[in-house]
Amino acid sequence: MSELLSNVIRHVAERRCYLRIVRIGGEVTVQVFDRSRKLPVIGEAPEWDAETGRGLWMLREMATRFGCEHTCHCDGKIVWFSCDLHGDPR
């Protein structure tokens, strides 16, 4: 969750955002909505001593599901991840 929120602070001009955490059955989903239309770009495995570029890559690798998309009204984006609460490893 802190990775998604810190990316809003670092990369989005309008820092107001909306955090939603939803649990459905054995899965929890964390979503951050912001006003930027720019979707994050997650590359291949970054260099481990790099100053940037590791956070979302690591989150994507650890989460059960991960994604980002524009909002329905085209006024921003949602970056989200889901984790299986029952410990189902990827």
Backbone as JSON, one array per atom type, in Angstrom:
{
  "sequence": "MSELLSNVIRHVAERRCYLRIVRIGGEVTVQVFDRSRKLPVIGEAPEWDAETGRGLWMLREMATRFGCEHTCHCDGKIVWFSCDLHGDPR",
  "N": [[0.83, -1.18, 0.0], [1.93, 1.24, 0.79], [3.79, 1.65, -1.23], [2.2, 2.22, -3.5], [0.93, 4.6, -2.65], [3.15, 6.28, -2.18], [4.1, 6.54, -4.76], [2.13, 8.15, -5.92], [2.6, 10.54, -4.56], [5.18, 11.09, -5.49], [4.99, 11.12, -8.34], [2.64, 12.33, -9.34], [0.96, 15.3, -10.12], [-1.39, 16.39, -8.89], [-1.87, 15.61, -5.78], [-3.88, 14.59, -4.22], [-5.62, 11.65, -3.55], [-7.41, 8.52, -3.7], [-7.86, 5.88, -1.59], [-8.7, 2.52, -1.54], [-9.6, -0.4, 0.13], [-10.48, -3.67, -0.17], [-12.0, -6.61, 0.95], [-12.79, -9.71, -0.22], [-14.04, -12.72, 0.36], [-11.37, -14.89, 0.52], [-9.49, -13.07, -0.38], [-7.74, -10.0, -0.54], [-7.96, -6.75, -1.86], [-6.16, -3.93, -2.84], [-6.57, -0.66, -3.85], [-5.55, 2.28, -5.5], [-6.64, 5.36, -6.49], [-5.97, 8.02, -8.66], [-5.47, 11.34, -10.11], [-3.93, 11.4, -12.41], [-3.4, 10.6, -15.83], [-1.38, 9.1, -16.75], [-0.16, 5.94, -17.05], [1.66, 3.64, -14.99], [4.86, 2.37, -15.94], [6.22, -0.73, -15.95], [9.14, -2.33, -15.99], [11.48, -4.9, -16.92], [13.24, -7.05, -14.57], [14.77, -4.94, -12.28], [18.0, -3.38, -11.71], [19.49, -4.22, -8.65], [20.72, -2.28, -7.1], [19.69, 0.05, -8.03], [18.32, 3.35, -7.9], [15.64, 3.89, -8.39], [12.59, 2.35, -9.64], [12.23, -0.21, -8.66], [10.13, -0.73, -6.85], [7.29, -1.03, -7.77], [7.73, -3.16, -9.48], [8.6, -5.19, -7.7], [6.29, -5.37, -6.12], [4.41, -6.23, -8.03], [5.49, -8.75, -8.57], [5.17, -10.05, -6.11], [2.45, -9.96, -5.46], [-0.76, -11.58, -5.79], [-2.4, -10.82, -7.89], [-2.1, -8.02, -10.14], [-2.51, -4.72, -11.4], [-3.22, -1.92, -13.62], [-5.21, 0.76, -14.76], [-7.14, 3.06, -16.76], [-9.62, 5.24, -15.35], [-13.2, 4.93, -15.54], [-14.39, 7.34, -16.32], [-12.36, 8.62, -17.54], [-10.73, 10.41, -16.16], [-8.48, 9.95, -14.71], [-6.55, 7.38, -13.08], [-6.38, 3.94, -11.9], [-4.4, 2.09, -9.79], [-3.68, -1.11, -8.73], [-3.53, -3.98, -6.51], [-3.86, -7.45, -5.62], [-4.02, -9.83, -2.98], [-3.83, -13.16, -1.91], [-5.28, -14.26, 0.97], [-5.01, -16.67, 2.14], [-2.53, -17.61, 1.84], [-1.66, -18.62, -0.63], [0.96, -19.14, -2.6], [2.52, -17.47, -5.38]],
  "CA": [[0.0, 0.0, 0.0], [2.8, 2.43, 0.86], [4.41, 1.84, -2.55], [1.24, 2.9, -4.37], [0.73, 5.97, -2.18], [4.37, 7.08, -2.4], [4.19, 6.85, -6.19], [1.27, 9.31, -6.16], [3.33, 11.71, -4.07], [6.37, 11.33, -6.32], [4.79, 11.24, -9.79], [1.37, 12.94, -9.74], [0.89, 16.71, -9.73], [-2.5, 16.51, -7.94], [-1.55, 14.54, -4.83], [-5.06, 13.97, -3.6], [-5.93, 10.35, -4.13], [-8.41, 7.76, -2.98], [-7.4, 4.53, -1.27], [-9.79, 1.59, -1.22], [-9.17, -1.75, 0.46], [-11.66, -4.52, -0.2], [-11.79, -8.03, 1.18], [-13.86, -10.58, -0.71], [-13.62, -14.09, 0.64], [-9.99, -15.05, 0.96], [-8.6, -12.18, -1.13], [-7.83, -8.57, -0.26], [-7.51, -5.92, -2.98], [-5.82, -2.55, -2.5], [-6.66, 0.18, -5.03], [-5.29, 3.7, -5.34], [-7.15, 6.15, -7.6], [-5.41, 9.37, -8.69], [-5.93, 12.17, -11.24], [-3.02, 11.34, -13.55], [-3.75, 9.63, -16.87], [-0.17, 8.37, -17.1], [-0.06, 4.63, -16.41], [3.04, 3.29, -14.68], [5.55, 1.42, -16.81], [7.01, -1.64, -15.13], [10.04, -3.03, -16.88], [12.05, -6.17, -16.47], [13.87, -6.99, -13.25], [15.7, -3.81, -12.21], [19.25, -3.58, -10.99], [19.16, -4.16, -7.22], [21.25, -1.07, -6.49], [19.08, 1.2, -8.7], [17.62, 4.28, -7.0], [14.2, 3.86, -8.67], [12.15, 1.3, -10.56], [12.11, -1.53, -8.04], [8.95, -0.89, -6.0], [6.15, -1.65, -8.44], [8.17, -4.46, -10.0], [8.55, -6.13, -6.59], [4.89, -5.54, -5.76], [3.8, -7.08, -9.06], [6.01, -10.11, -8.42], [4.7, -10.65, -4.86], [0.99, -9.99, -5.38], [-1.47, -12.61, -6.54], [-2.79, -10.12, -9.12], [-1.65, -6.63, -10.16], [-2.92, -4.07, -12.63], [-3.46, -0.48, -13.66], [-6.1, 1.08, -15.86], [-7.78, 4.36, -16.68], [-10.94, 5.2, -14.76], [-14.31, 4.93, -16.53], [-14.67, 8.7, -16.79], [-11.12, 9.1, -18.17], [-10.15, 11.53, -15.42], [-7.39, 9.47, -13.87], [-6.22, 5.95, -13.18], [-6.4, 3.08, -10.73], [-3.33, 1.1, -9.69], [-4.2, -2.02, -7.72], [-2.99, -5.34, -6.38], [-4.64, -8.35, -4.78], [-3.25, -10.87, -2.31], [-4.59, -14.27, -1.36], [-5.08, -14.28, 2.41], [-4.78, -18.05, 2.58], [-1.12, -17.94, 1.63], [-1.4, -19.3, -1.89], [2.09, -18.45, -3.25], [2.53, -17.4, -6.85]],
  "C": [[0.88, 1.25, 0.0], [3.5, 2.69, -0.47], [3.47, 2.6, -3.48], [1.04, 4.35, -3.95], [1.97, 6.83, -2.4], [4.57, 7.41, -3.87], [3.28, 8.02, -6.57], [2.01, 10.58, -5.73], [4.48, 12.08, -4.99], [6.04, 11.7, -7.76], [3.53, 11.97, -10.25], [1.29, 14.37, -9.22], [-0.2, 16.95, -8.68], [-2.39, 15.34, -6.96], [-2.74, 13.94, -4.11], [-5.37, 12.68, -4.32], [-6.96, 9.66, -3.24], [-7.88, 6.35, -2.81], [-8.6, 3.68, -0.92], [-9.19, 0.21, -0.97], [-10.43, -2.6, 0.6], [-11.26, -5.97, 0.06], [-13.02, -8.77, 0.68], [-13.37, -12.0, -0.53], [-12.21, -14.12, 1.17], [-9.0, -14.16, 0.22], [-8.82, -10.74, -0.71], [-7.26, -7.82, -1.46], [-7.31, -4.5, -2.49], [-5.82, -1.76, -3.81], [-6.34, 1.62, -4.66], [-5.73, 4.39, -6.63], [-6.46, 7.51, -7.53], [-5.83, 10.07, -9.97], [-5.01, 12.14, -12.46], [-3.5, 10.29, -14.55], [-2.56, 8.76, -17.25], [-0.09, 7.06, -16.32], [1.4, 4.32, -16.1], [3.58, 2.27, -15.67], [6.45, 0.57, -15.92], [7.85, -2.49, -16.07], [10.43, -4.4, -16.36], [12.69, -5.99, -15.11], [14.92, -5.87, -13.22], [17.02, -4.22, -11.55], [18.95, -3.38, -9.5], [19.71, -2.94, -6.53], [20.69, 0.2, -7.15], [18.33, 2.05, -7.68], [16.11, 4.24, -7.19], [13.89, 2.63, -9.52], [11.95, -0.07, -9.95], [10.75, -1.77, -7.38], [7.78, -1.57, -6.66], [6.51, -3.0, -9.03], [8.08, -5.51, -8.9], [7.11, -6.4, -6.17], [4.19, -6.46, -6.75], [4.23, -8.54, -8.9], [5.46, -10.81, -7.17], [3.19, -10.81, -4.79], [0.42, -11.16, -6.17], [-1.89, -12.06, -7.9], [-2.36, -8.67, -9.0], [-2.15, -6.0, -11.45], [-3.03, -2.57, -12.49], [-4.3, -0.2, -14.89], [-6.66, 2.49, -15.67], [-9.15, 4.21, -16.04], [-12.0, 5.31, -15.86], [-14.56, 6.31, -17.12], [-13.44, 9.37, -17.38], [-10.52, 10.3, -17.46], [-9.04, 11.1, -14.48], [-7.15, 7.99, -14.08], [-6.4, 5.27, -11.84], [-5.19, 2.17, -10.84], [-3.72, 0.2, -8.52], [-3.39, -3.31, -7.64], [-3.9, -6.13, -5.46], [-3.7, -9.4, -4.2], [-4.2, -11.92, -1.76], [-4.27, -14.37, 0.13], [-4.8, -15.66, 2.96], [-3.36, -18.52, 2.29], [-0.81, -18.71, 0.38], [-0.26, -18.59, -2.6], [1.95, -18.48, -4.76], [3.48, -18.4, -7.39]]
}
